[in-house]
Amino acid sequence: MVDPILSFPDSFWSLLTASATREPDRVVLADDYGRTLTTVQLRDSALSHAASLHDRGIGAGSVVSWQLPSTLEAMVVMAALTRLGAVQNPVLPILREREVRFITEQIGTGCLIICDSWKGFDHSELGRVLAAEIGFDLLVVEQGSPPPGGPSPLRLSMGDPDYLPSPPGEARVDEVRWVYFSSGTTADPKGVRHTDRSVMSGAAGVVGMVGANTSDVDPLAFPISHIGGSAMLAAALLTGMRLVLFDSFDPTASPMRIAAHRPTILGSATPFFVAFIEAQRSSGEVRVFGDLRACIGGGAPVTAELNRQVREVLGVPGIANAWGLTEFPVATSPRPDAAPEVLDNTVGPPVPGVFVRVVASDGQELDAGQEGELRLKGPQCFAGYVDSSLNRDAFDAEGWFCTGDLGMVDQDGNVRVTGRIKDAIIRNAENISAQEIEEALITHGSVADVAVIGVPDERTGERVCAVVVAVPNCRVTLRELVDHCQQLGLARYKHPEALEVVDALPRNLSGKVLKRELRVTFST
C-alpha cells in the first residue's frame, strides 16, 4: 500500500505533472455528461487555462476566488491556479451575496471566477454586483446549460502555455495557497488557510485507510469547492482512481446515473446513502451497484441504523465514516472492511501521520475511554485563520489544534466523537450530549431524521428539544420518544422535553445539520 506521507511531492502542481508523466492515458476525471479527462489532458488543459488567467494578470500570490459547481471545468480551474502559484479560494456554490461579499472582502479577492447560472440562480449577476462594489476582476464561466456529450471542449478560456512563467520554486512550497471558509454552522464563516502540502495530506485517509487504487471509480456528488474536493483530486492523482463528477444530485434519478459508471466506492453523507439504499430496494434482486466494495463518509455523523441498512441492502460492511474539519481534513478513518462495532460506533483510528489526544477542561490529557476535547497534530493541519485573532484559541501551548469536538479514544485506538463542546445542552448545570440523544431517537421506528438542540427554559436553563422528520405516514409523539429513551436506558435528564416535527432538517452541503437555524426557529 502506498504511504501517503512519503509519496506526496513538494507541490500540488508537481503531483499533477508526475501523474501525467507516469500514466498519461489514464482517465482520472469523468462527468455525468460523458466527458472525460486523462491525466495528460488535465495537465495540458490546466496549462492552457493558466496561460489565459496569466494574460488577465493572475500570477504567484494573486488571490482568486472561484464559485463553480462540481464540473470538469472547476477541476481545471483548480489545477490551473496551482500552476500559477495563486492563492485560491474555492467557494461553495450555495453561498449567496452576503456570504460571498464577506469572503471576498476579508481575503482581498483580486479576481472572482463564477458560473453564469446554476440551479436557477443567476451567479453572474451576483458577481457583477460585487465586482462593481468591491472592485475585483470578474470571469464568468458558462455552466448554465449542459455541455454537449462526449469528448467536447471545456467551457474555459485558453491561452498559449509557452508564455507562462516558470512554476513557483520550492522555496514557496510552504506558503499559503488555499483559503477555505467553514461551511456555515456558525454565524460568520471562518477563513481557513492551507498550504499545498496540508491540502494534499488530506488525501491520506483515502489512500492509507480506504486503500484507493487504479481499479476504483468514485462518483462525487458533493461540491468540490469543499476542501474534500482538492483532497479527492490529490488521491486520484496519486493512486490512479477515477473520479466521476455530478454537478447536482436528485435522490431519485442520480443513483441510477451513478450506477451506470459502475462505482466501486460510494459516498458521502446520510442523504446520499439513503438515496442509494432506496434505489437498490426499488430494483429488487437486481444489483444496482454490482462493483461496490466500499462506502465512505465524512463531514457529518452517521447512525448505527444507517450502517445496518447499508450492510443489509448494499452488501458492504458499512460506512467508513471519516472525521475531520476544514482546518484539519480527514484526521481519522476506519477501514471499509472494519468490524461492524467499529463502523457503527467510531470514526476509526488516526490516518497515517496524524496524532490524537483527549484533554480535560483543565488541560490534562485523559486516558483511553475518557471523554474530553479531541486535539490533533499532523501534516494536514491548517496554517491559521484569515482572522489571526482566532488563532489564539485554536492551538494549545504545545501546538495541538483544539478541535472543539468532544470525544474519546478506545483501547484499540479508535476515536469516537460524542458531540461539539458548543453543542452541549446545559440543563440544571449538567452537560448533555445532543449526539447521544440523536443516536437513540433515530432508532425509533417512526423517526426518519432527527436533530436535538437545547432551547431556553426559565427553570432549568435549557431543555432538550427533539426536531424530528417522521417516516412517511407515521405519527410521532413526545410520549413515544420519552418511552423509547427510557427503554434504551438513557438517564431521565437526557429525555426530550419538547418535540418539533418538520418536513426536513436544514443541512449544509456536507450533510451537517444547521442547528443554529433550528435554535433560531424554535427558541422563541
KAURSUL-V752688 format. One record per pair of residues at least 12 apart in sequence whose ideal C-beta (glycine too) atoms are under 6 Angstrom apart, sorted by the first residue. I is the first residue (numbers start at 1). J is the second residue. Records with the same first field share a line. If there is no record, write none. Layout:
# KAURSUL-V752688
I = J + J
This chain:
# KAURSUL-V752688
2 = 207
4 = 204 + 207 + 208
5 = 352 + 353
8 = 200
10 = 170 + 173
11 = 173 + 196
12 = 82 + 196
13 = 82 + 83 + 167
15 = 237
16 = 43 + 79 + 237
19 = 39 + 237
20 = 39 + 40 + 43
23 = 39
24 = 39 + 40
25 = 38
26 = 39 + 240
27 = 242
28 = 236
29 = 72 + 75 + 243
30 = 244
31 = 72 + 245
32 = 246
33 = 146 + 147 + 149
34 = 149 + 150
35 = 72
37 = 72
45 = 76 + 154
46 = 76 + 79 + 80 + 83
47 = 161
48 = 158 + 161
49 = 76 + 80 + 156
50 = 80 + 83 + 84
51 = 159 + 160 + 161 + 164
52 = 157 + 158 + 159
54 = 164
55 = 159
58 = 84 + 86 + 111
59 = 84
60 = 85 + 168
62 = 86 + 110
63 = 87 + 107 + 108 + 109 + 110
64 = 81 + 86 + 88 + 111
65 = 89 + 91 + 104 + 109 + 112
66 = 113
67 = 91 + 93 + 114
68 = 115
69 = 93 + 118 + 247
70 = 223 + 224 + 245 + 247
71 = 247
73 = 141 + 154 + 155 + 156
74 = 224
76 = 154
77 = 113
85 = 168
87 = 177
88 = 178
89 = 107 + 179
90 = 225
91 = 225
92 = 223 + 225 + 509
93 = 118 + 223
97 = 126
101 = 130
103 = 181
104 = 134
106 = 191 + 386
107 = 179 + 386
109 = 136
110 = 136
111 = 136 + 137
112 = 127 + 136 + 138
113 = 139
114 = 127 + 140
115 = 141 + 143
116 = 140 + 142 + 144
117 = 144
118 = 143
124 = 140
142 = 155
174 = 195
176 = 193 + 195 + 383
177 = 196
178 = 194 + 199
179 = 191 + 193
180 = 192 + 227 + 326
182 = 326
183 = 508 + 510
184 = 508
185 = 512
190 = 385
191 = 385 + 386
192 = 326 + 327 + 382
193 = 382 + 383 + 384
194 = 382
195 = 383
198 = 380
199 = 230
200 = 234
201 = 379 + 380
202 = 231 + 329 + 330 + 380
203 = 231 + 234 + 235
204 = 351 + 352
205 = 322 + 330 + 333 + 351
206 = 235
207 = 235 + 239
208 = 351 + 352
209 = 333 + 335 + 351
210 = 296
212 = 235 + 239 + 241
213 = 239
214 = 240
216 = 241 + 264 + 265
217 = 242 + 261 + 263 + 264
218 = 241 + 243 + 265
219 = 244 + 258 + 263
220 = 243 + 245
221 = 246 + 249
222 = 268
223 = 509
227 = 326 + 329
231 = 329
244 = 261
251 = 275
255 = 275 + 276 + 279
259 = 288 + 289
262 = 291
264 = 291 + 293
265 = 294
266 = 295
267 = 296 + 297
268 = 297
269 = 299 + 300 + 511
270 = 302 + 511
277 = 309 + 313
280 = 313
292 = 316
294 = 336
295 = 310 + 316 + 319
296 = 320
297 = 319 + 321
298 = 322
299 = 510 + 511
300 = 511 + 512
302 = 319 + 321
303 = 442
304 = 344
305 = 442 + 443
307 = 319 + 343 + 344
317 = 337
318 = 343
320 = 333 + 334 + 336
321 = 347
323 = 347 + 417
327 = 382
328 = 376 + 380 + 381 + 401
329 = 380
330 = 351
331 = 354 + 376
332 = 347 + 348 + 350 + 415
333 = 348 + 351
334 = 348
342 = 414
346 = 414 + 416
347 = 415 + 417
348 = 414
349 = 413 + 414
353 = 378 + 379
354 = 378
355 = 377
356 = 415
357 = 375
358 = 372 + 408 + 409
359 = 372 + 373 + 375
360 = 372
368 = 409 + 411
369 = 408
370 = 408
371 = 408 + 418
374 = 403 + 405 + 407
375 = 400 + 402
376 = 401
377 = 400
381 = 401
404 = 420 + 421
405 = 417 + 420
406 = 418 + 419 + 421
418 = 433 + 435
419 = 433 + 434 + 435
425 = 454 + 462 + 464
426 = 461 + 462
427 = 460 + 462
428 = 460
430 = 493
432 = 494
434 = 452
437 = 452 + 494
438 = 450 + 452
440 = 485 + 488 + 490
441 = 466
444 = 484
446 = 470 + 471 + 474 + 476
447 = 468
448 = 469 + 471
449 = 469 + 505
450 = 468
451 = 467 + 505 + 513
452 = 466
453 = 465 + 515 + 518 + 519
455 = 522 + 523
456 = 523
463 = 497
464 = 496 + 497
465 = 498 + 522
466 = 481 + 496 + 499
467 = 500 + 502 + 518
468 = 501
470 = 501
478 = 499
481 = 496
482 = 495
500 = 522
